[in-house]
Amino acid sequence: ALGGQPSLGKTACILTGASRGFGRSLALLLAPWLEAGSVLILVARSREALAELEDELQCRFPGLKVSSVPADLSTEDGLQVVLRGVQDKLPGAEDLERLLIINNAGSLGDLSKSFVDFTSPAEVNSYFAFNVTSALCLTSSILNAVPEHPGLCKTVVNISSLCALKPFKSWTLYCTGKASRDMMFQVLALEKPDVRVVNYAPGPLDTEMQQLARTKSGDPEVRQQFLNMKYSGQLLDCRVSAQKLVNLLLEDTFHSGAHIDFYEI
């Protein structure tokens, strides 16, 4: 561990949406706190971006076993690919000190549509398959796959949003998905006191998603709001927000199931 700081110990970490934006920053900031022999499993759709990140991590942190699993979590097949990848890569559970599952993958949905434009169940179901179902099934399957043993800390992180708590016009799918995920993980926290659960809202990040928000949102007021944030310098660098999450995990004092916003800590 760095300069006597606590580390996260020998960890198996699974991170979805790892290839860009917040997920990529988080992978690079988490890695120094994982002890030698830890396993970091990166999941995303883009094979190339994952390979690039894997190389960078392997080069900077040679004691870390990094593996990429390119998969589309919105499909049943993609989910199975990830689960097989995780089971293949998990180290011998006996000396594992921490299991860390970070559900970061997500999408905005069609922001040009208002509530009454969502008339196609197929479109809505495909959105929720990726943004809600996959987070539930992946998390539950990984928790089931790792054998219990004394001293194993299990932590589940959901990358949440202000949208889990507050409605925004033309963001029907995104707000609903984020609210569902928060509640889902609150139930996990209640059912499993031995699992530490946190819903972390990273704040408004300067990413491609934000660019879509300020250009594609159907509601002009919402578009303007996001434009103002960009041009008045209110958007956060992913690294700044990811570092706050890393600190939260190292301190490990949060109330399990809590929704914690970047601006609260």
Backbone as CSV, one residue per row, in Angstrom:
resi,resn,N_x,N_y,N_z,CA_x,CA_y,CA_z,C_x,C_y,C_z
1,ALA,0.849,-1.193,0.000,0.000,0.000,0.000,0.882,1.239,0.000
2,LEU,0.349,2.326,-0.532,1.133,3.547,-0.663,1.344,4.203,0.696
3,GLY,2.609,4.467,1.038,2.955,5.244,2.226,2.115,4.931,3.442
4,GLY,1.879,3.640,3.681,1.148,3.263,4.887,-0.339,3.568,4.841
5,GLN,-0.820,4.051,3.697,-2.271,4.262,3.565,-2.943,2.896,3.586
6,PRO,-4.209,2.833,3.989,-4.882,1.534,3.868,-5.010,1.208,2.387
7,SER,-4.963,-0.074,2.047,-5.232,-0.427,0.651,-6.562,-1.151,0.643
8,LEU,-7.010,-1.532,-0.520,-8.253,-2.300,-0.595,-7.965,-3.790,-0.419
9,GLY,-6.680,-4.135,-0.220,-6.316,-5.530,-0.006,-6.298,-6.311,-1.311
10,LYS,-6.224,-7.638,-1.192,-6.232,-8.487,-2.392,-7.675,-8.577,-2.879
11,THR,-7.904,-7.976,-4.023,-9.263,-7.706,-4.489,-9.555,-8.368,-5.830
12,ALA,-10.793,-8.813,-5.989,-11.306,-9.128,-7.324,-12.314,-8.030,-7.633
13,CYS,-11.993,-7.207,-8.625,-12.854,-6.072,-8.972,-13.413,-6.259,-10.371
14,ILE,-14.730,-6.108,-10.487,-15.395,-6.165,-11.792,-15.970,-4.782,-12.049
15,LEU,-15.573,-4.179,-13.166,-16.003,-2.823,-13.498,-16.644,-2.806,-14.881
16,THR,-17.919,-2.413,-14.943,-18.593,-2.344,-16.246,-18.527,-0.912,-16.782
17,GLY,-18.665,-0.779,-18.093,-18.571,0.543,-18.718,-17.181,1.115,-18.529
18,ALA,-16.159,0.231,-18.669,-14.792,0.599,-18.279,-14.004,1.298,-19.384
19,SER,-14.517,1.332,-20.613,-13.653,1.739,-21.722,-13.480,3.247,-21.893
20,ARG,-14.390,4.046,-21.324,-14.238,5.498,-21.509,-14.896,6.254,-20.364
21,GLY,-14.763,7.567,-20.403,-15.426,8.417,-19.429,-15.083,8.068,-17.987
22,PHE,-16.126,8.052,-17.156,-15.954,7.831,-15.719,-15.333,6.460,-15.424
23,GLY,-15.786,5.426,-16.137,-15.294,4.062,-15.893,-13.793,3.937,-16.115
24,ARG,-13.325,4.547,-17.188,-11.888,4.502,-17.513,-11.070,5.219,-16.439
25,SER,-11.526,6.408,-16.048,-10.825,7.163,-14.998,-10.793,6.369,-13.697
26,LEU,-11.917,5.742,-13.391,-12.030,4.977,-12.140,-11.052,3.805,-12.130
27,ALA,-10.951,3.097,-13.259,-10.028,1.951,-13.337,-8.596,2.396,-13.012
28,LEU,-8.182,3.520,-13.592,-6.807,3.998,-13.404,-6.556,4.500,-11.983
29,LEU,-7.589,5.024,-11.321,-7.416,5.555,-9.967,-7.577,4.486,-8.885
30,LEU,-8.285,3.419,-9.236,-8.510,2.317,-8.295,-7.286,1.399,-8.243
31,ALA,-6.666,1.222,-9.406,-5.564,0.253,-9.539,-4.452,0.382,-8.488
32,PRO,-3.987,1.605,-8.152,-2.892,1.693,-7.173,-3.267,1.172,-5.783
33,TRP,-4.560,1.049,-5.501,-5.007,0.634,-4.164,-5.299,-0.861,-4.081
34,LEU,-5.100,-1.560,-5.200,-5.336,-3.005,-5.215,-3.996,-3.709,-4.999
35,GLU,-3.942,-4.601,-4.017,-2.662,-5.257,-3.715,-2.234,-6.202,-4.823
36,ALA,-0.938,-6.447,-4.880,-0.390,-7.372,-5.883,-1.164,-8.683,-5.836
37,GLY,-1.435,-9.236,-7.019,-2.200,-10.480,-7.085,-3.695,-10.227,-7.229
38,SER,-4.102,-8.958,-7.111,-5.518,-8.618,-7.321,-5.881,-8.788,-8.792
39,VAL,-7.168,-8.953,-9.033,-7.675,-9.127,-10.385,-8.630,-7.979,-10.698
40,LEU,-8.424,-7.349,-11.851,-9.309,-6.275,-12.294,-9.923,-6.695,-13.620
41,ILE,-11.235,-6.900,-13.615,-11.931,-7.358,-14.819,-12.711,-6.195,-15.411
42,LEU,-12.338,-5.816,-16.626,-12.920,-4.648,-17.294,-13.948,-5.099,-18.321
43,VAL,-15.142,-4.552,-18.228,-16.214,-4.938,-19.154,-16.688,-3.699,-19.913
44,ALA,-16.837,-3.843,-21.230,-17.409,-2.769,-22.058,-17.678,-3.347,-23.432
45,ARG,-18.341,-2.543,-24.275,-18.641,-3.037,-25.613,-17.447,-2.930,-26.558
46,SER,-16.621,-1.896,-26.362,-15.550,-1.637,-27.323,-14.282,-2.437,-27.027
47,ARG,-14.011,-3.407,-27.879,-12.845,-4.279,-27.703,-11.538,-3.474,-27.750
48,GLU,-11.451,-2.548,-28.721,-10.213,-1.775,-28.905,-9.907,-0.895,-27.701
49,ALA,-10.919,-0.148,-27.251,-10.714,0.765,-26.116,-10.346,-0.019,-24.859
50,LEU,-10.946,-1.192,-24.688,-10.629,-2.033,-23.524,-9.182,-2.524,-23.589
51,ALA,-8.760,-2.947,-24.786,-7.398,-3.471,-24.959,-6.372,-2.380,-24.634
52,GLU,-6.674,-1.164,-25.055,-5.793,-0.019,-24.805,-5.666,0.251,-23.299
53,LEU,-6.814,0.235,-22.615,-6.826,0.472,-21.171,-6.099,-0.658,-20.439
54,GLU,-6.336,-1.877,-20.888,-5.675,-3.040,-20.266,-4.158,-2.909,-20.366
55,ASP,-3.668,-2.516,-21.556,-2.222,-2.340,-21.753,-1.670,-1.280,-20.807
56,GLU,-2.377,-0.154,-20.707,-1.911,0.939,-19.852,-1.835,0.499,-18.384
57,LEU,-2.862,-0.212,-17.936,-2.900,-0.677,-16.548,-1.812,-1.709,-16.275
58,GLN,-1.636,-2.646,-17.219,-0.651,-3.713,-17.045,0.751,-3.121,-16.979
59,CYS,0.963,-2.082,-17.772,2.266,-1.429,-17.845,2.560,-0.676,-16.540
60,ARG,1.559,0.034,-16.025,1.761,0.852,-14.821,1.675,0.057,-13.524
61,PHE,0.905,-1.041,-13.552,0.703,-1.831,-12.323,0.961,-3.308,-12.609
62,PRO,2.254,-3.670,-12.724,2.588,-5.040,-13.148,2.105,-6.126,-12.180
63,GLY,1.862,-5.772,-10.901,1.402,-6.779,-9.935,-0.066,-7.117,-10.070
64,LEU,-0.751,-6.364,-10.943,-2.197,-6.511,-11.097,-2.509,-7.436,-12.272
65,LYS,-3.480,-8.317,-12.093,-3.909,-9.149,-13.230,-5.122,-8.460,-13.851
66,VAL,-4.914,-7.901,-15.013,-5.998,-7.162,-15.669,-6.548,-8.001,-16.805
67,SER,-7.864,-8.117,-16.888,-8.408,-8.796,-18.062,-9.647,-8.081,-18.568
68,SER,-9.769,-8.062,-19.879,-10.884,-7.381,-20.534,-11.908,-8.384,-21.002
69,VAL,-13.176,-8.022,-20.833,-14.246,-8.857,-21.366,-15.136,-7.974,-22.244
70,PRO,-14.888,-7.967,-23.571,-15.747,-7.193,-24.455,-17.099,-7.886,-24.576
71,ALA,-18.171,-7.186,-24.232,-19.498,-7.801,-24.284,-20.572,-6.732,-24.281
72,ASP,-21.700,-7.072,-24.871,-22.852,-6.179,-24.873,-23.818,-6.650,-23.788
73,LEU,-23.848,-5.909,-22.684,-24.654,-6.316,-21.532,-26.158,-6.211,-21.766
74,SER,-26.560,-5.613,-22.877,-28.005,-5.495,-23.115,-28.587,-6.813,-23.618
75,THR,-27.716,-7.779,-23.925,-28.201,-9.071,-24.432,-27.909,-10.181,-23.430
76,GLU,-28.737,-11.203,-23.475,-28.553,-12.387,-22.626,-27.187,-13.019,-22.890
77,ASP,-26.813,-13.094,-24.175,-25.524,-13.691,-24.548,-24.367,-12.900,-23.949
78,GLY,-24.465,-11.581,-24.040,-23.406,-10.718,-23.514,-23.227,-10.919,-22.023
79,LEU,-24.333,-11.043,-21.324,-24.319,-11.261,-19.880,-23.608,-12.579,-19.551
80,GLN,-23.920,-13.616,-20.331,-23.288,-14.933,-20.119,-21.787,-14.871,-20.385
81,VAL,-21.397,-14.113,-21.418,-19.977,-13.954,-21.751,-19.229,-13.348,-20.556
82,VAL,-19.840,-12.322,-19.961,-19.215,-11.643,-18.822,-19.121,-12.596,-17.628
83,LEU,-20.191,-13.320,-17.350,-20.186,-14.240,-16.201,-19.138,-15.333,-16.365
84,ARG,-19.027,-15.864,-17.582,-17.996,-16.884,-17.832,-16.607,-16.279,-17.638
85,GLY,-16.434,-15.065,-18.172,-15.150,-14.370,-18.034,-14.784,-14.162,-16.578
86,VAL,-15.770,-13.755,-15.781,-15.535,-13.503,-14.359,-15.164,-14.805,-13.649
87,GLN,-15.904,-15.872,-13.931,-15.628,-17.150,-13.259,-14.247,-17.697,-13.624
88,ASP,-13.845,-17.478,-14.883,-12.508,-17.939,-15.315,-11.398,-17.168,-14.616
89,LYS,-11.639,-15.882,-14.384,-10.554,-15.014,-13.914,-10.480,-14.866,-12.396
90,LEU,-11.541,-15.249,-11.682,-11.526,-15.059,-10.231,-10.393,-15.850,-9.599
91,PRO,-9.612,-15.195,-8.732,-8.507,-15.898,-8.102,-9.039,-16.908,-7.073
92,GLY,-8.166,-17.776,-6.585,-8.550,-18.705,-5.516,-9.183,-17.906,-4.393
93,ALA,-10.409,-18.243,-4.066,-11.181,-17.403,-3.153,-10.614,-17.349,-1.737
94,GLU,-9.808,-18.365,-1.374,-9.341,-18.450,0.014,-8.574,-17.199,0.451
95,ASP,-7.688,-16.704,-0.428,-6.870,-15.561,0.016,-7.404,-14.231,-0.532
96,LEU,-8.622,-14.256,-1.040,-9.239,-13.031,-1.539,-9.773,-12.239,-0.340
97,GLU,-9.412,-10.952,-0.268,-9.874,-10.141,0.863,-11.108,-9.312,0.528
98,ARG,-11.253,-9.001,-0.772,-12.375,-8.137,-1.134,-12.919,-8.486,-2.524
99,LEU,-14.231,-8.482,-2.607,-14.907,-8.573,-3.895,-15.548,-7.206,-4.122
100,LEU,-15.249,-6.585,-5.254,-15.754,-5.244,-5.538,-16.444,-5.258,-6.899
101,ILE,-17.756,-5.033,-6.892,-18.532,-5.027,-8.143,-18.985,-3.598,-8.395
102,ILE,-18.568,-3.029,-9.528,-18.921,-1.634,-9.834,-19.781,-1.587,-11.096
103,ASN,-21.058,-1.268,-10.888,-22.016,-1.177,-11.995,-22.018,0.250,-12.531
104,ASN,-21.210,0.456,-13.565,-21.061,1.790,-14.128,-21.690,1.903,-15.521
105,ALA,-21.799,0.773,-16.234,-22.322,0.811,-17.608,-23.726,1.403,-17.622
106,GLY,-23.993,2.233,-18.604,-25.329,2.818,-18.728,-25.435,3.631,-20.002
107,SER,-26.668,3.936,-20.385,-26.880,4.771,-21.573,-28.026,5.742,-21.293
108,LEU,-28.121,6.765,-22.133,-29.106,7.831,-21.897,-30.493,7.522,-22.455
109,GLY,-30.563,6.658,-23.466,-31.838,6.467,-24.160,-32.054,7.604,-25.147
110,ASP,-33.168,7.583,-25.855,-33.453,8.610,-26.856,-33.964,9.877,-26.173
111,LEU,-33.074,10.881,-26.078,-33.411,12.112,-25.358,-34.302,13.056,-26.164
112,SER,-34.501,12.736,-27.437,-35.328,13.627,-28.267,-36.817,13.406,-27.990
113,LYS,-37.132,12.300,-27.285,-38.535,11.936,-27.077,-39.050,12.392,-25.716
114,SER,-40.304,12.807,-25.698,-40.955,13.071,-24.417,-41.713,11.804,-23.999
115,PHE,-42.266,11.820,-22.807,-42.984,10.665,-22.249,-43.947,10.042,-23.265
116,VAL,-44.800,10.881,-23.884,-45.861,10.346,-24.758,-45.342,9.793,-26.084
117,ASP,-44.030,9.979,-26.348,-43.457,9.414,-27.580,-42.992,7.973,-27.398
118,PHE,-42.919,7.510,-26.141,-42.470,6.130,-25.908,-43.655,5.176,-25.979
119,THR,-43.968,4.763,-27.191,-45.116,3.877,-27.392,-44.675,2.465,-27.782
120,SER,-43.364,2.293,-28.020,-42.875,0.984,-28.454,-42.283,0.203,-27.279
121,PRO,-42.987,-0.882,-26.848,-42.439,-1.694,-25.757,-41.041,-2.224,-26.069
122,ALA,-40.767,-2.523,-27.329,-39.449,-3.078,-27.682,-38.340,-2.079,-27.358
123,GLU,-38.562,-0.818,-27.693,-37.548,0.216,-27.425,-37.321,0.366,-25.913
124,VAL,-38.426,0.410,-25.167,-38.349,0.594,-23.717,-37.690,-0.623,-23.057
125,ASN,-38.122,-1.820,-23.484,-37.554,-3.043,-22.902,-36.064,-3.167,-23.177
126,SER,-35.653,-2.759,-24.372,-34.234,-2.895,-24.701,-33.416,-1.920,-23.848
127,TYR,-33.973,-0.741,-23.568,-33.285,0.217,-22.692,-33.114,-0.363,-21.287
128,PHE,-34.205,-0.897,-20.743,-34.136,-1.421,-19.374,-33.322,-2.709,-19.273
129,ALA,-33.283,-3.484,-20.360,-32.450,-4.698,-20.358,-30.997,-4.325,-20.073
130,PHE,-30.540,-3.257,-20.717,-29.152,-2.833,-20.538,-28.955,-2.090,-19.212
131,ASN,-29.845,-1.160,-18.904,-29.616,-0.236,-17.793,-30.072,-0.723,-16.423
132,VAL,-30.995,-1.685,-16.398,-31.492,-2.175,-15.107,-31.255,-3.682,-14.971
133,THR,-31.812,-4.445,-15.902,-31.742,-5.910,-15.803,-30.309,-6.410,-15.700
134,SER,-29.423,-5.897,-16.576,-28.053,-6.428,-16.582,-27.342,-6.140,-15.260
135,ALA,-27.609,-4.965,-14.658,-26.958,-4.631,-13.380,-27.412,-5.579,-12.268
136,LEU,-28.699,-5.915,-12.280,-29.235,-6.844,-11.280,-28.675,-8.251,-11.494
137,CYS,-28.793,-8.762,-12.713,-28.409,-10.158,-12.974,-26.906,-10.373,-12.873
138,LEU,-26.133,-9.372,-13.290,-24.680,-9.492,-13.203,-24.242,-9.486,-11.736
139,THR,-24.773,-8.537,-10.967,-24.398,-8.432,-9.555,-24.790,-9.694,-8.786
140,SER,-26.031,-10.156,-8.982,-26.490,-11.341,-8.240,-25.674,-12.572,-8.635
141,SER,-25.397,-12.708,-9.927,-24.645,-13.889,-10.382,-23.216,-13.895,-9.852
142,ILE,-22.593,-12.718,-9.793,-21.220,-12.658,-9.269,-21.222,-12.939,-7.762
143,LEU,-22.188,-12.369,-7.046,-22.274,-12.644,-5.599,-22.459,-14.143,-5.356
144,ASN,-23.252,-14.789,-6.196,-23.468,-16.240,-6.053,-22.226,-17.050,-6.417
145,ALA,-21.411,-16.509,-7.332,-20.259,-17.267,-7.849,-19.067,-17.254,-6.905
146,VAL,-19.045,-16.281,-5.985,-17.885,-16.180,-5.091,-18.202,-16.869,-3.766
147,PRO,-17.474,-17.940,-3.461,-17.778,-18.678,-2.234,-17.553,-17.813,-0.991
148,GLU,-18.413,-18.003,0.000,-18.281,-17.300,1.277,-17.024,-17.778,1.994
149,HIS,-16.274,-16.864,2.594,-15.275,-17.299,3.560,-15.020,-16.175,4.545
150,PRO,-14.619,-16.502,5.778,-14.456,-15.477,6.806,-13.445,-14.424,6.348
151,GLY,-13.740,-13.170,6.614,-12.796,-12.101,6.281,-12.937,-11.548,4.876
152,LEU,-13.857,-12.102,4.096,-14.064,-11.560,2.744,-15.034,-10.379,2.809
153,CYS,-14.547,-9.204,2.375,-15.423,-8.020,2.306,-16.043,-7.967,0.922
154,LYS,-17.353,-7.766,0.883,-18.019,-7.658,-0.418,-18.634,-6.268,-0.539
155,THR,-18.291,-5.572,-1.610,-18.789,-4.213,-1.826,-19.397,-4.114,-3.216
156,VAL,-20.585,-3.528,-3.276,-21.263,-3.326,-4.561,-21.497,-1.828,-4.745
157,VAL,-21.036,-1.312,-5.880,-21.210,0.109,-6.189,-22.146,0.246,-7.381
158,ASN,-23.117,1.130,-7.245,-23.974,1.497,-8.371,-23.652,2.941,-8.726
159,ILE,-23.264,3.175,-9.974,-23.060,4.562,-10.400,-24.436,5.131,-10.713
160,SER,-24.835,6.043,-9.842,-26.179,6.595,-9.856,-26.162,7.980,-10.512
161,SER,-27.112,8.813,-10.133,-27.240,10.134,-10.750,-28.242,10.944,-9.952
162,LEU,-28.152,12.242,-10.081,-29.199,13.113,-9.545,-30.546,12.706,-10.147
163,CYS,-30.495,12.162,-11.368,-31.716,11.739,-12.077,-32.434,10.581,-11.390
164,ALA,-31.766,9.925,-10.439,-32.445,8.868,-9.678,-33.438,9.504,-8.707
165,LEU,-33.218,10.782,-8.371,-34.031,11.466,-7.368,-34.907,12.570,-7.960
166,LYS,-34.476,13.109,-9.095,-35.132,14.304,-9.631,-35.498,14.110,-11.100
167,PRO,-36.767,14.428,-11.470,-37.159,14.260,-12.877,-36.616,15.387,-13.767
168,PHE,-36.258,15.039,-14.991,-35.873,16.027,-16.001,-36.719,15.793,-17.238
169,LYS,-37.227,16.853,-17.835,-38.039,16.703,-19.048,-37.201,16.071,-20.156
170,SER,-37.840,15.209,-20.938,-37.259,14.454,-22.056,-36.207,13.417,-21.623
171,TRP,-36.158,13.123,-20.321,-35.243,12.100,-19.824,-36.004,10.946,-19.172
172,THR,-37.141,10.593,-19.740,-38.002,9.557,-19.158,-37.235,8.272,-18.842
173,LEU,-36.551,7.732,-19.850,-35.903,6.433,-19.669,-34.744,6.532,-18.678
174,TYR,-33.913,7.550,-18.830,-32.729,7.676,-17.975,-33.124,7.849,-16.506
175,CYS,-34.041,8.762,-16.241,-34.469,8.997,-14.851,-35.093,7.739,-14.246
176,THR,-35.922,7.056,-15.030,-36.590,5.850,-14.538,-35.577,4.738,-14.259
177,GLY,-34.639,4.578,-15.182,-33.605,3.547,-15.010,-32.746,3.799,-13.784
178,LYS,-32.351,5.052,-13.594,-31.494,5.392,-12.444,-32.255,5.221,-11.124
179,ALA,-33.526,5.611,-11.106,-34.345,5.433,-9.896,-34.498,3.939,-9.578
180,SER,-34.737,3.141,-10.611,-34.890,1.683,-10.423,-33.620,1.089,-9.831
181,ARG,-32.495,1.468,-10.384,-31.229,0.904,-9.921,-30.966,1.266,-8.466
182,ASP,-31.206,2.523,-8.099,-31.000,2.934,-6.703,-31.829,2.058,-5.759
183,MET,-33.097,1.878,-6.094,-33.994,1.106,-5.222,-33.580,-0.363,-5.163
184,MET,-33.197,-0.893,-6.323,-32.761,-2.276,-6.410,-31.598,-2.541,-5.445
185,PHE,-30.630,-1.630,-5.441,-29.451,-1.813,-4.593,-29.747,-1.496,-3.122
186,GLN,-30.762,-0.685,-2.859,-31.194,-0.492,-1.473,-31.774,-1.791,-0.914
187,VAL,-32.504,-2.519,-1.749,-33.062,-3.812,-1.324,-31.923,-4.793,-1.032
188,LEU,-30.911,-4.814,-1.905,-29.750,-5.680,-1.665,-29.106,-5.350,-0.307
189,ALA,-28.944,-4.054,-0.019,-28.321,-3.627,1.243,-29.120,-4.136,2.444
190,LEU,-30.455,-4.097,2.336,-31.307,-4.588,3.432,-31.215,-6.096,3.593
191,GLU,-31.255,-6.795,2.465,-31.265,-8.263,2.517,-29.934,-8.843,2.957
192,LYS,-28.847,-8.182,2.570,-27.513,-8.751,2.802,-26.638,-7.798,3.613
193,PRO,-26.749,-7.844,4.927,-25.943,-6.952,5.766,-24.439,-7.183,5.602
194,ASP,-24.063,-8.373,5.078,-22.629,-8.642,4.882,-22.090,-8.049,3.584
195,VAL,-22.969,-7.430,2.780,-22.525,-6.770,1.548,-22.646,-5.259,1.750
196,ARG,-21.549,-4.536,1.488,-21.575,-3.074,1.590,-22.037,-2.532,0.251
197,VAL,-23.084,-1.708,0.262,-23.684,-1.221,-0.987,-23.700,0.300,-0.983
198,VAL,-23.297,0.900,-2.106,-23.397,2.364,-2.200,-23.877,2.787,-3.592
199,ASN,-24.821,3.719,-3.603,-25.282,4.362,-4.838,-24.553,5.699,-4.927
200,TYR,-23.552,5.776,-5.798,-22.735,6.995,-5.895,-23.118,7.814,-7.124
201,ALA,-23.595,9.051,-6.890,-23.916,9.962,-7.996,-22.692,10.831,-8.263
202,PRO,-22.038,10.661,-9.431,-20.730,11.287,-9.651,-20.771,12.776,-9.998
203,GLY,-21.980,13.358,-10.076,-22.070,14.765,-10.452,-22.047,14.923,-11.968
204,PRO,-22.171,16.164,-12.462,-22.199,16.399,-13.912,-20.792,16.301,-14.506
205,LEU,-20.528,15.235,-15.226,-19.182,14.960,-15.735,-18.991,15.476,-17.158
206,ASP,-17.778,15.901,-17.448,-17.476,16.422,-18.779,-17.160,15.260,-19.724
207,THR,-18.213,14.605,-20.199,-18.044,13.392,-21.013,-18.883,13.482,-22.290
208,GLU,-18.776,12.431,-23.120,-19.593,12.345,-24.335,-21.082,12.338,-23.995
209,MET,-21.419,11.722,-22.837,-22.827,11.677,-22.416,-23.366,13.092,-22.207
210,GLN,-22.542,13.942,-21.587,-22.961,15.333,-21.363,-23.131,16.069,-22.679
211,GLN,-22.265,15.738,-23.629,-22.366,16.379,-24.949,-23.714,16.024,-25.584
212,LEU,-24.114,14.760,-25.436,-25.421,14.334,-25.946,-26.540,15.072,-25.212
213,ALA,-26.376,15.241,-23.901,-27.406,15.896,-23.090,-27.667,17.316,-23.574
214,ARG,-26.591,18.029,-23.911,-26.783,19.440,-24.296,-27.096,19.624,-25.771
215,THR,-26.980,18.546,-26.576,-27.297,18.702,-27.993,-28.570,17.950,-28.388
216,LYS,-28.868,16.851,-27.698,-29.966,15.982,-28.144,-31.231,16.054,-27.296
217,SER,-31.156,16.655,-26.107,-32.362,16.697,-25.266,-33.486,17.426,-26.003
218,GLY,-34.657,16.775,-26.055,-35.792,17.352,-26.777,-36.288,18.653,-26.161
219,ASP,-36.190,18.756,-24.846,-36.702,19.933,-24.163,-35.681,21.080,-24.214
220,PRO,-36.062,22.242,-24.778,-35.094,23.330,-24.947,-34.535,23.872,-23.623
221,GLU,-35.359,23.895,-22.579,-34.874,24.376,-21.278,-33.773,23.465,-20.735
222,VAL,-33.996,22.175,-20.871,-33.006,21.201,-20.391,-31.715,21.349,-21.189
223,ARG,-31.856,21.495,-22.517,-30.660,21.703,-23.361,-29.875,22.916,-22.886
224,GLN,-30.588,23.994,-22.638,-29.960,25.249,-22.219,-29.256,25.098,-20.867
225,GLN,-29.920,24.398,-19.968,-29.356,24.138,-18.646,-27.988,23.453,-18.750
226,PHE,-27.931,22.436,-19.621,-26.682,21.691,-19.784,-25.633,22.501,-20.539
227,LEU,-26.088,23.316,-21.492,-25.163,24.212,-22.196,-24.528,25.192,-21.212
228,ASN,-25.371,25.775,-20.353,-24.870,26.728,-19.355,-23.827,26.090,-18.448
229,MET,-24.091,24.843,-18.047,-23.147,24.148,-17.174,-21.799,23.975,-17.857
230,LYS,-21.856,23.625,-19.145,-20.608,23.427,-19.902,-19.830,24.746,-19.965
231,TYR,-20.530,25.808,-20.330,-19.800,27.044,-20.623,-19.499,27.893,-19.401
232,SER,-20.088,27.551,-18.268,-19.707,28.268,-17.046,-18.749,27.421,-16.213
233,GLY,-18.230,26.350,-16.834,-17.196,25.543,-16.173,-17.687,24.722,-14.989
234,GLN,-18.977,24.367,-14.992,-19.508,23.592,-13.860,-19.356,22.080,-14.029
235,LEU,-18.940,21.651,-15.226,-18.800,20.205,-15.437,-17.516,19.710,-14.770
236,LEU,-17.590,18.515,-14.207,-16.468,17.956,-13.457,-15.585,17.078,-14.337
237,ASP,-14.305,17.131,-14.072,-13.371,16.196,-14.693,-13.662,14.818,-14.078
238,CYS,-13.780,13.800,-14.923,-14.067,12.438,-14.442,-13.109,11.998,-13.344
239,ARG,-11.847,12.410,-13.474,-10.842,11.953,-12.504,-11.132,12.488,-11.101
240,VAL,-11.641,13.728,-11.042,-11.932,14.344,-9.747,-13.056,13.579,-9.038
241,SER,-14.087,13.231,-9.799,-15.213,12.509,-9.224,-14.844,11.056,-8.905
242,ALA,-14.081,10.440,-9.795,-13.666,9.046,-9.567,-12.794,8.950,-8.314
243,GLN,-11.951,9.973,-8.091,-11.097,9.975,-6.896,-11.939,10.023,-5.623
244,LYS,-13.040,10.779,-5.669,-13.933,10.841,-4.494,-14.535,9.472,-4.192
245,LEU,-14.883,8.746,-5.243,-15.432,7.403,-5.031,-14.362,6.476,-4.439
246,VAL,-13.144,6.565,-4.955,-12.050,5.741,-4.421,-11.858,6.040,-2.929
247,ASN,-11.875,7.323,-2.565,-11.729,7.706,-1.152,-12.856,7.126,-0.302
248,LEU,-14.068,7.173,-0.861,-15.254,6.635,-0.180,-15.066,5.141,0.109
249,LEU,-14.506,4.430,-0.880,-14.291,2.987,-0.730,-13.175,2.683,0.272
250,LEU,-12.139,3.512,0.268,-11.027,3.318,1.211,-11.466,3.603,2.643
251,GLU,-12.235,4.681,2.821,-12.704,5.030,4.171,-13.722,4.006,4.664
252,ASP,-14.587,3.565,3.750,-15.550,2.495,4.034,-16.430,2.772,5.260
253,THR,-16.874,4.006,5.409,-17.722,4.357,6.554,-19.164,4.681,6.144
254,PHE,-19.452,4.628,4.826,-20.802,4.971,4.347,-21.850,3.996,4.888
255,HIS,-23.067,4.507,5.024,-24.196,3.670,5.430,-24.585,2.801,4.236
256,SER,-24.645,1.485,4.421,-24.924,0.596,3.284,-26.297,0.883,2.684
257,GLY,-26.321,1.053,1.358,-27.564,1.361,0.652,-27.742,2.856,0.397
258,ALA,-26.840,3.672,0.970,-26.987,5.133,0.851,-26.804,5.624,-0.582
259,HIS,-27.502,6.723,-0.884,-27.276,7.473,-2.129,-26.354,8.629,-1.751
260,ILE,-25.144,8.626,-2.295,-24.173,9.660,-1.936,-23.780,10.444,-3.185
261,ASP,-23.954,11.745,-3.118,-23.673,12.610,-4.255,-22.269,13.207,-4.131
262,PHE,-21.624,13.406,-5.269,-20.295,14.042,-5.313,-20.237,15.272,-4.423
263,TYR,-21.290,16.091,-4.478,-21.268,17.364,-3.769,-21.481,17.233,-2.271
264,GLU,-21.828,16.031,-1.809,-22.065,15.822,-0.369,-20.787,15.425,0.385
265,ILE,-19.740,15.102,-0.368,-18.549,14.596,0.340,-17.305,15.416,-0.005
